[in-house]
Amino acid sequence: QVRVVESGGGLVQPGGSLRLSCAASGSIFSIYTMGWYRQSPGKERELVAQINSCGSTNYADSLKGRFTVSRDNAKNTLYLQMNSLKPEDTAVYYCYGQIRSISTPLVRRDYWGQGTQVTVSS
């Protein structure tokens, strides 16, 4: 069984920083692209950033320069460094990974975490 678990959310003041982590564990055969999405109340889930197994990244245009995605392949862990946070960054942040499990090594599917709340407020 494969699990994806986010951590690091919380309350931060405008202009502050937070670092989110996402750990994939369990019967993992291989991991391809990993990424972050976020969802605010009343809005659709939107892409924040993603990174493939070679380290190539893709960001939402509006977040370039403030957010940085990275990963540690040895630890099966994804990170999101968020700087200069704004109230509009308040959302639940979800992590996903494109993973092949040991039990089904020919099948690549997306595994999602439960989400972590980020609140930017004074």
N, C-alpha and C positions, 0 to 999 in steps of 0.2 A: 504494500500500500504506500502511496506517495502523499506526503503532506507539504503544504506551503503555508508558512506562518509569518505574518508581519509583526514588527515591533517598532517602538520609537516614537509613536505619535504622542500628542499632548497639547497643552495650552502654551502658546508663545505670544509675546507682544509683537505688534507690527515692527518690521525691521529686524526681527530676530532670526535665528536659524534653528533648524532641526535636521536630524539625520535619521532616516528610516532604514530599517533592515528587513530583509525577507530571506528566510532560510527554508530551503527545500530539503526534505529528508525522506527516508524510507527506502523502498526497493527501486532505486533509480538506476537505470541503465545509462542514460545520457540526457543532457540538458542542452537545448538550443537557445532560442531567443528567450530572454526574460524582460519583464517590463512592469511599469507602473501605470495605472489608470486612477482617476479620481471621480467622485460623484458628490455634488452638492445637492441639498434639498431642492426638489423641483426641476432639476436639470438632468440631462442624460450623462451617462458615464463617458468621460473623455480621456484620450491618451495623454499621458504626461511625458513619458520617455520609455525607450526600450533599448536593449543592447544585445547583440548576438554573441555567439560563443567566441568569435574572433575579436570582440571588443568594439565593433562598429556600433555607433549610437544614432538614435533618431529622437528628436524632441518636438513637442508642440511648439510652434513658432513663438507663441506668446510667453513661453517659459525659458527660452534660450538665454543664457547668461546668468540666470538666477539659480537654476536647478542643474545638478550634475548627477548622472547615473553611472554606476560602476558595479563591478562584480568580482567576486573571488571564486574562481572556478574550483579551486581545491576544497573550498568550504561549501560549495553549492549555495552561495549567499549573494544576494543582490542588495545594493544600497542606493539611497536617494538622498543626496545632500541638498538641502533647500535653504537658500540664503535670501536676505532682504524680503522676508515674508510679508504678504499683504492680507488684509481681511478677506479678500476674494479668493485666497488660496485655501480658505476653510472648506474642508471636505473630508469624506472618508476616502482614504487612499488604499487601493487594492493592488496586490502584487500577483503576477502570473508567471508561469514558466511553461515553455513547450518541452515536454518531457516524454522520453520513452522509458517505460517501467521494465523491470527485469522480467515480470510475468508476461508482458506483451511487447517484446523488443522491436517488433515490426510496426508498431502503432505509435505515432506521435500525437499527443493531445495536449490541450491546455489545462493546467491545474491552477486553481485560483485560491488565494487566501481569503480569510474572513474579513479583512479590512482593518485599518487602524485610523482612528479619528485624529485629525489635525485641526485645531482651532486657533485662529489668529485674531487676537482681540486684546485691547488695553483694559 
